[in-house]
């Protein structure tokens, strides 16, 4: 999947028009549409603006990961990373247990 494909998917999930995203990043909707159609590649600075406007990680948009990390998830991960080691371990134990339970129930 290309950068443009990922932009289109995320924008549509968020129910935004190309003009809406363009306005958020300071360009026209037509100019933004060229990114979605892979006619033009954004600069790094523009890619960062787009990721912030769409509230999605730049890693997802660039294809580094297929995990759609939105701002809520990123903020949670950052909050956990700031915890003392003992408390981080508690969070990991809870998450591991929860994930194992979901797997047993066939939900993952």
N, C-alpha and C positions, 0 to 999 in steps of 0.2 A: 504494500500500500504506500502511496506517495504522500509527501507533505500536504499537497493539495487535497488529496482524498481525505486525509485525516482532518484537515480544516473544515471541509464540507460536512463530514459526519458530526463533528463536535458542534458546529454552528447550527445545524438542523436539530440536533438533540436539544439545544438550548432555545430553539424556536426564534432564532435571530435571522434577519435578512442580511445580505451582503452589505447593504447600505448601513444597517445598524452597526455591524462590526467595523466598517470603514470609519464611521463617525467616532467610534470609541478610540480608534488608533490614529485619527487625524488625517485620513485619506478618503477618497471617494469610494463608493461601493463598487464602481467599475474597476478601479485600481486594485481593490481587495480581491475582486473576482478573478483577476489575472493570477493571483497566488493560488486560488482554488483550482484553476484550470492548468496549473503548472506551466503557464506561459512565462512567468517571471519568478525568480527566487528572491525572497526577502533578505535584506541584510540581517545580521545577527541582532542588531538593535530593534529592527522592525519585527523580527520573529519573537523577541521577548515581549514587545508591546502586544502582539497578537495573542500570545499565550496568557498574558495577564488579562486581556480583554475577554478571552474565552474561559478564563479561570481553569486552565488545564496546564499540566506540566509541559515544558519545552521538550523533555525527553520523549513524551508520548507523540507530540507533533512531529518530531524529527525521526521517529521510528526506532529510537534507542530502546524503548520498551513498548509493549502492547498494553501495559497496565495504564488505564485512564486515571491518573492521579489528579483529582480536582483540588481546589484550594482547601476545602475542609479536611481532606485526608492528609494533605501536606502539613497543615497546621497541627493536626493530631500527632503525626510522626515527629514533628519538630518539638512538640511539647513533651513527648515521651523521651526524646533524646536528651532533654535538659534535666530529666530526673536523676537523682542519685542512683548508683548502680544497684543497690538492694531493691529499690522501688521499680527500676526498669525490669529486673528479673521477675518480680511479681506480675508485672504487666505481661511479660512474655509467657510465663507459666499459664496465666489466665487465657491468653490468646491461643496458645497451643492446645489447651484443654477444650476450648470452645470449637476450634477448627476440627479437632479429632471427633468431637460429638457430632458436628455437622456432616462429616464424612461418614460416620456410622449410620446416620439417618438418610444418607444418600442425597443430601442437599448440596454437596460439593463434588 
